[in-house]
Amino acid sequence: PTPEAPAAWSDGRRRDEKDPAKLRERVAAVDGVLGQLADDADFQSDLKRPTVQKAINHWTNRARLKGPEAQELFGDASPEAPRLRSVLAKISRLSAACKAAGMPVPIDRVLAGRRVAFDPPAPKKKEAPALDEYGLPPLPPPT
């Protein structure tokens, strides 16, 4: 990637792990970090700040900042710099866990305060019995 086209957060993430148990363990580690971030009141409060949202959009390539604007936000002279470094460090822990699991960083789930990377599958609904021409369920078989 060139400076004009920065790497995505999902670059370099392949699912090389063939052992399902190890993969589940690695996804559980991702869920563990997501849970910690969801429970971190300071982090959750920081995520609501416009400067942090602007930084996350820049980091995730959703809305890259121009050089001077990025320098103003991320530079050492910025009053937000310590907060942004703290948020980035926490997201970097998640990024490392995601890389080990071969998955992209679920940034939308982080922003939503979700505790898990994947929602469990919805329970299967019992199929309603077919109705006859009168709209009634069929009679049970004779005994």
Backbone hydrogen bonds, N-H to C=O, Kabsch-Sander energy under -0.5 kcal/mol:
donor,donor_aa,acceptor,acceptor_aa,energy
5,A,2,T,-0.8
11,D,8,A,-1.6
13,R,10,S,-1.5
14,R,12,G,-0.8
16,D,14,R,-1.5
23,L,19,D,-2.2
24,R,20,P,-2.6
25,E,21,A,-2.1
26,R,22,K,-2.3
27,V,23,L,-2.5
28,A,24,R,-2.3
29,A,25,E,-1.6
30,V,26,R,-1.7
31,D,27,V,-2.6
32,G,28,A,-2.1
33,V,29,A,-2.0
34,L,30,V,-2.7
35,G,31,D,-2.6
36,Q,32,G,-2.0
37,L,33,V,-2.6
38,A,34,L,-2.5
39,D,35,G,-1.8
40,D,36,Q,-0.9
41,A,39,D,-1.1
44,Q,40,D,-2.7
45,S,41,A,-2.3
46,D,42,D,-2.7
47,L,43,F,-2.3
48,K,44,Q,-0.6
48,K,45,S,-1.0
49,R,46,D,-1.7
53,Q,49,R,-2.4
54,K,50,P,-2.5
55,A,51,T,-2.1
56,I,52,V,-2.8
57,N,53,Q,-2.4
58,H,54,K,-1.7
59,W,55,A,-3.0
60,T,56,I,-2.4
61,N,58,H,-1.2
62,R,57,N,-1.6
63,A,57,N,-2.0
70,A,66,K,-3.0
71,Q,67,G,-2.7
72,E,68,P,-2.3
73,L,69,E,-2.0
74,F,70,A,-3.3
75,G,71,Q,-2.3
78,S,75,G,-1.7
81,A,78,S,-1.2
84,L,80,E,-2.8
85,R,81,A,-2.6
86,S,82,P,-2.0
87,V,83,R,-2.5
88,L,84,L,-2.7
89,A,85,R,-2.4
90,K,86,S,-1.8
91,I,87,V,-2.5
92,S,88,L,-2.5
93,R,89,A,-1.4
94,L,90,K,-1.4
95,S,91,I,-2.5
96,A,92,S,-2.3
97,A,93,R,-1.8
98,C,94,L,-2.6
99,K,95,S,-2.5
100,A,96,A,-2.0
101,A,97,A,-1.4
102,G,98,C,-0.7
102,G,99,K,-0.9
103,M,98,C,-2.6
107,I,105,V,-2.3
109,R,106,P,-0.9
110,V,106,P,-1.8
111,L,107,I,-2.7
112,A,108,D,-1.4
113,G,110,V,-1.6
114,R,109,R,-2.8
132,D,136,L,-3.2
135,G,132,D,-2.1
